[in-house]
Amino acid sequence: MASLLYRLGRFSARRRWSVIIAWIVVLALAGVGFGLFAGTTSSSISLPGTATEKVTNQLKQNFPSTGGGSGSLVFETTDGKPFTSAEKASVGVLVGDIGDMRGVSGTTDPFTAQKKLDDQRTTISDGAEKIAAGTQQIADARAQLDLAQKQLDAQTKQAEAAGMLDQAKPQLSRAQTQLDANRSKLDTESAQLKAGKTRLDLGSRLLKLTGDAGIVSRDGTAAIGTVSFDVATTAVPTELKDAIVHAADDADISGVRVSVSNEIAQTVPSVIGVGEIIGVLVAAIVLVLILGTIIGAAIPLVSALFGVGVAVLAAMSFSRVVEFDSVTPVLGLMLGLAVGIDYSLFILNRHRKQLKQGIGLSESIGLANGTSGNAVVFAGSTVIVALLALNVTGISFLGLMGTVGAVAVAVAILIAVTFTPAVMSLVGMRILRKKERAMIGHPDAVRIPDKPMKTWRAVITLVVGVAVLGAVALPATQMRLGLPDGASQPTDSSQYRAQQVIKDKFGAGHNAPLVVLADLPKEAIGDDVLRQQVAVGEKLADRPDVAAVVPIGASSHKTQLAFEVVPRTGPSDAKTEQLVHDLRDLPPIATDAGAVTLGVAGNASANIDISEKLANVLPLYLALVVGLSLIILIIVFRSILVPLTATAGFVLSLLATFGGLTAVYQFGWLSTIFGVHDPAPILSFLPIIEVGVLFGLAMDYQLFLVTGMREAYAHGSPARLAVQQGFHAGRSVVTAAAIIMISVFAGFIFSDSTTIQPVGFGLAFGVLVDAFVVRMLLIPAAMHLLGASAWWIPRWLDRLLPDVDVEGAKLERSHPIRAAQPETVEEREAVLTP
């Protein structure tokens, strides 16, 4: 591989314009593909096979009106006074217009719905009074019948005593018949009244379960309208959601503010913002400082931007046939920029070092490509493998994220070993400062340490470093996973306002309604439907964290009942998550007809299921990556202890990163600095992304630092001195590369998207910890303490392992460093120019 990259570097240097133009053509083709075939991205996340999905499918089949997704339109008066008739009418018009949109199965006018609910309460109240009055009337009628019966009995006795019974018998018989008929009529009315009273009692008990659940707030200043869709919320086209948002924004109802809930107003984050631009500018400043020339700093930036353009545009060209999550292209952009700058920098730094040693331009480019370029290819390959391994999780959107990220890294590698050498050839000796050109070939141009680290210093560094990382990792023990809701959106957003109004006016649980599906033991007939609803509803309402239970109805075949359960807590609250589990874990509910089993669905339930499934996959993926890390490092370093220390360091930095994420975004520490206004659970897929990306980047820094140590040891330096020499050789470029990567990732912390912000923080903080604490402090200290034993490997294993020669030592031996004369007139003039 080193020889191939050496020849490729020389070819790119000789045919520089051909290579540059070829990449420009590739970029143009990617842009054409994007323009012709790009689709839209989605900000929703769904996973097949969850418990929520199973219940949702049953709801679609048996309760068409509830089987699709739904969102809320929140109306609030701006003057704090109750809605006027004109305002109510305008709200009704807006809700009706949205209901006519294609893909919307129905809408709920809050004022009409509230009136129906109030009418039901009034009807039950009036019915109770009527039944009480009817009961009294029947009692009075029975009393009159009893009195008439007594009178008739007395008349019969009198006629019998007077011996006139036979003459009076027909008249007495007719009177008795009439009394019996009246008594029978009363019995019928009494039975009907009793049945009505039973139904009324059942209805009253059901209504009582709804508690304070309302659609218009008690003070009359806020109302919730509902938009129902034909399909699940995650499957609703972005165009339809945008149309609803625009309709709400354009409604312009005087005196009324209209806000759209997060289920509808989920936004697709912009790929480039102010924070991202600042991050790139910081990277540019670092490049100028380390390379000393603006033209040298421009090479990694231009290379990275070219690579990002090709990778993201090419990937998004498939977004019409493959559903892209909105985070996917942003992750590709993050990785492409970060590794693209770093990989080009590694090769460029080696090239500058060789030029200062006196190697000719083309030869230096070839050697830099064959040595540092070889390490770039190998390091980048570990990143690619880690990202592609996300497909092993079986979670489609994660696999797609990993694939797009891997494509971005692969393009960055190709750019680094072809485009960068071509541009370096174009720049020539101007890559060096004038003072550096004057020192070309001087023995002091490159300083090599001649003393190892102090052992006591290594011990203190290792102990303190591990203790600090352990302390930082502590919050991770309480890390919870979840998906963003309206409360995590910017405070001036429609979603945030909608969630806060609902929380303040109706209760936090109204932002997280659950749908409970009850499977009856057999078909319910007549009043049995009401009885079953009451039995199940009261059992659900018994849960302390349930604020209200609202019956939705029965299926057409009367074998299933549906309820809306309103928790007392919000969608991201731990108590809501526990409530979902409690409801699912309830034993079958005993009723007169038999046992009833329950299932739970709803947006909050779906988010919980997705987060738990991702959390369950995390240990498997982490084990896969750690195992992969050990295998790769054993092959690269031909050692047992070096891979173990490297992997242990990766685990430490990963746990510390999780701790930092939890502290900032879940606990709210330093919230004002990072703009966390409402702490919430950690983004559910972020830990898995962190594992994949940080593993690859950690291996990058491990390779570029420890290969230098191995190279020095292989060239005859004592083991502990080799550690210092390798560290000294790689520290400046690794420091610069880490600062650049941190800057690029940190730029996304201040993105407009609350989904992107923790991703940027996690990657930036992870690189900070891994590069500066683990790779540049703990690993050198551990390597020093291990001494020569660090490079021990069983002979049988050494014979089995392939010789990958990551550092390109064989290439250097076949192309020894020499103070070569400048190869061209341009080089000669550049060297001679003071």
Steps between C-alpha positions, in 0.01 A plus 500: 500500500782743587667448161170540319429825682856617431446453127154657524648803676770542235242459224274763659796734532599457133144514363379756746260685270352176370429383855356836610276526194386139546382581853327815379313285247405250774368786714300634207349157432406464866335842482305401189387179669388697803307746287325227301433230757513651850190460713407633842627398842288416800542612859290208630638169620317170493596138564311193382410219735447705817211437740354836406501414131310175562225684692496777238440247224202361692365851548531566125301188427226531760498872586571681171459841660778432752734276300686786335719760662384828645629839604367805676416857409520713813304826514564766762354847540762770499318724751447227761122526471257221398443441129233717340237365264684649202828339607329163545350528152841583346658203677225277362569623145874428533439153642253428220743613231771272639249214516448535124867438425583176326648251746312646799236253617329747728530798730343599830364849557578548871196715572256264327658201676495676838131584452424134430691400813315760706169387348579141600563610857177701493310207351622267772420755766152560355451126451575436864239754599245352259564149624466616859172672410381194305588273789298718733205506257500121476519474876204737531308307235567174679377654821180607324461153349546342840237733645261421212562129555412536865184687413404234245564227753276683752224537240520128424461414870209738538319350198561152630366595845189652343447190285539709185836356384355338189342824384817706573748243370515621136569857611755387760669278243533785255650720772751226596598453136564872468708499819708205375553668165615819672727300729651317199555831325676635808720188514600555136571867559688414817715247310567757228584759758732257676676419172529872425633560847760224447611653173503844654705379796746332264517813286548713808784278617660521155466876496651517846809320365569792265572719802597848389580387146377778282567655163449860611680616813302584813569871463396489135829649372648189330368217287637188332397396151594158364620405153473130416684338210437198280840356593732502799653837587845376399365413155320829435665672201710803585303700242175442691656597833644813341162586351335477845774715656464760226122502539539561873759773446291671233171477691549847652210469747480831680558455872595130469845340484509168315775248582561160344613201705830321450331205326412730210760776510809280513759694305785378281825657626703715265824338394709815542449771761694771679643258758626263233666786309670620820626146560658486155656846553656381827637198315647733237670709770651187657628389160663836439667491842639149461597523133612861504362586156154587379550300183597195706195541724275523197595156368331289774197731500451487124554123501245450778240724336543318171454166671195614697343640185546175311391272786192691618371586153551143378332349807204739484448405136344181636268675746205465266513119511635459856349683797769721654479620857580871520804428721657268239642761258609719792695208650662442160591868488648492851714196432597603149624841613680373809680199358549667162700783658689264730594241238633761260684664790674174594635455148586868463685506832713200396570667168616821670725305736663317208546818300685654795723191506594569139290251303392612155142616442358208299689242704376659823142497380530133408662406833247701701220323315660160553569549873251741656257429215524130583417577864213721381357216291527256788366743761218606270416138434446443872258794504319359196475152651367640829238707317394220267466275806198713593313291245549201730262659751209420268370856537456642152544871564815436708640279228434775244669757723802274528509435127484869408767578761717220362460640148608842624810350665583288192481806276717692749763223474493504120526879497791489746709256294426646153368857506726614787823377332394674178444831681827458694679462169325811371608701804855369489754626750274785607354255749801595719564835661800697378695417818423133455623507141824652621544210745442224243743213555632647829552233767305706755196528273335211692573445873484150648472448883787310663346444848192298603218618727551486876342188651344686795342739255351210304351348817341828614368570150339159476341505846371858481381462141298187571354657817394815314338304216323278751359805677384654171334169407294478822188681366478233228372257762173697496480555125152465350423481131215668318397692191461877477158649575369853477670603825843441347434732207616865497297712739372721219378205291140402439558153646636637825211745542247226426646265759532768767142625451366146529714437808394824671131496409414130486779309676829350382341164427289644218826521303544125538161327455509121479257281309405180683339217304301245703435154353172361637457128568194486273261723310328751727123533455281792608590654830793260532703745287446773760569261785827389343598860430437595862684197637809561282487878530484493879787256513708735284400803707615323817861559395636793705674652198183510288325836487205400282357212296291593198302218328545510122252228411451135410597320183229409249500136614497607867806294595735793563480826692723804458587763761711812510702507821639836609804473732571753772851555363647610167633289210864499613431443870623178658156451660333496158743232386425300814126542443530343155676200653251478785204497262661233284588293805149512646358150542183428298211706640222284643148591382164324507566384144852372567858634495596807294857551370655839418737651243646851495571733207532873434784741416646491851482120506669480157785724615550286809505179293751644253729622778489166680570304184800721426620466860476121472710502181773721653681229706511266199639771275752611764619141541534470122703820475723414796567155355572654162734748667705224659533303177600802289754627749657156551553480122634856474734505800580127523451522875258384768533769767493801266153405364374434853612842626366670186160331535484571873574863422221506242251362753612761755460787256164365385363478856631848576324627186174341612551664839553841342192461282287398796627783718433771241190385315320288760604664829527850352848578632658800320165535326540873434825439313360230276150640467319213674179666619307180581722204601371170360611141437792447263416458131429128472727419206787727610687247721521251212619772261755607761635146529545462124648841425720537810638150454620586152643836603667354808671243279615785272688670782622168638649410165666835435658512847584137578622408151766766552594329828516163328703643216756648743514170692543301178788731400689413817396751764440363854132434567446793738700743288305383195179598678632855547635522145179373343292731716719798411479419129123482494379732774490824302305363207266298725442808717418707195281225355311461827446876538374515142263210553374647828446835330301348216285289732457781753361723225193274494436549874338833417296368209135605466403135544477361852557157348835602355625692806569199728651311206751782448572525873545126543745469211694815596523403867587141409789608276618744767511228766639225278766703321633717782444281805507142379728502192741776603518437875383155607626295206859639508505453879376141471743425219788639709408281798464192281840556339615231259220267614257726316623345174483138613302259287496119492716365219225280359268802476775714348540244221126497430451876481538681166762774476291811428795742544273790590790739558649423158838395640578272203430783261735729691774236491461463125492881457754625755482862609771696325578862444382487142557789262192693389344314209363791295586860422202614708620300802852632461379859487267444797786361711737780406247778557560645853 
